[in-house]
C-alpha cells in the first residue's frame, strides 16, 4: 500500500467531512468567474469575431495566449509544489520511498490542476458556433496542460542530477554566474520548463491556423505538446531518486544567503519605507499588515507586478479597444489585491488582539490603506503608458476610484466569516462597471 497516497486520501476525506457547504463549493468559483467575465473580454481576446477577414489569425492569437498562460502557470506551479511545497519537511526527514511519494504527488497535482484546464476551456465558449474549432482548440489546451505539468515536474526533479553531471558542466558554467552548478540547475529549472512547454504550444497554435486555412497537416502540431508532457513525466520518474538531494541544495542556498544577508534586511518587507512617513498612531498597524502580507502572501503581491506590467503593455496602444482592455486587466489585478483583505483576516491568529492591542479604527484604516498602496503599481503603470500614448488622466482617476472601492470591499467583507462570500460577486460588479 502506498503510504503517501493513503495519507493524502485520508486528509482529503477529513477536510471534506469537516468543511461547510460553502467551502465545498469554493473550487467552483473560478469557473463561475470565468463565465461572468466572458462578455468583458469581447473587445480584447475575441476582437476577431466581428471581422471575418482576421478570424484565422485571431484564433491563433487566442489559443496562443490561453495555451501559453496555462502551460506557464502549470510549469511554474510545479516548482512550488515539488521544491518549495509544504511537505518538504516530511521529504527531508522521513525515510522516503521515492516512487510512492512521486506517484502520490503527481496524482494530487493532476487532480488539483484540472480546474485550471476547466477555466481555460470555458474561455472557448465564444467559439461555440464552430464546433470543430472548439474541439481542436480543446485538444490544444489539453496538450498545454499535459506539457506544462509533465515538463514542470520532470525538469525540477532532474535538476540536481544535471547539476552533478560532468556532461552539463560547460552549459551550467556559461549561465550560472556566481551560483554553484547544482544550485544553478535547480534555480533555472522553472525557466527551462517554461520555455520547453511553451514552444510546442506556440507551434500548435500556428498549426490550428494552418488547418483553418485549409491545410489539414497543420493538425499534426497538436501532438508535440502531449509528447513533451509524456517525456516530462518519464523524466520525473527517472529523477525520483533526486528527491533527497533537493533538500540538501536548498540548505546550501539558504546557508549562502545567510552569510551575506544583513540581519536588518530580514525584517525588511515590501513598501515598508512608507511607515516612517505616516502618522505615529498608524505606523505600527501598517507595519504589521505590510509584514503579514509580504511574508504570507508574497506570491500574490509579486503577481500584482505581473498584472501591472501586462496592463502597462496593453496601455501602450492607440487601438480603439486599448482603454477597455487596459481597464479590464488593471481592475482584475486590483481585485486580486483587494482579496488579500479576506485572506489576511482569516490568517490573523486569535491571540493577536491580546498580544498587540490596537484600536479598531486604526486597524481598519491601516488594512484599507495597505490594500490601496499595494494596488498602486497596477494603476500607475497603465496610466503612465496610456498618458504617453493618448492621455491617461481619465483612466488614472477612474482606476483610482475603483481601487479605493475594492480596497474597502476587501476590508468590509473580512469582518465576519460569512461576509467573505460577498467579495467575489461585488468585485465582479466593480470590474463590470469599470470596463
Buried (B, 14 or more C-beta within 10 A) or exposed (E): EBEBBEEBBEEEEEEEEEEEEEEEEEEEEBBBBBEBBBEBBBBBBBBBBEEEEEBBBBBBBBBBBBBBBBBBBBBBBBBBBBBEBEBBEEBBEEEBBBEBBBBBBBBBBBEEBEBBBBBBBBBBEBBEEEEEBBEBBBBBBBBBBBBBBBBBBBBBBBBBBBBEBEEBBEBBEEEBEEBBBBBBBBBBBBBBBBEBBBBBBBBBBBBBBBBBEEEEEBBEBBBBBBBBBBBBBEBBBEBBBBBEBBBEBBEBBEEBEEEEEEEEEEEEBBBBEBBEEBEEEBBBBBBBBBBBBBEBBEEBBEBBBEBBBBBBBBBBBEBEBBBBBBBBBBBBBBBBBBBBBBBBBEEEEEEEEEEEEBEEEBBBBBBBBBBBBBBBBBBBBBBBBBBEBBEBEEBBEBBBEBBBBBBBBBBBBBEEEEEBBEBBEBBBEBBBEBB
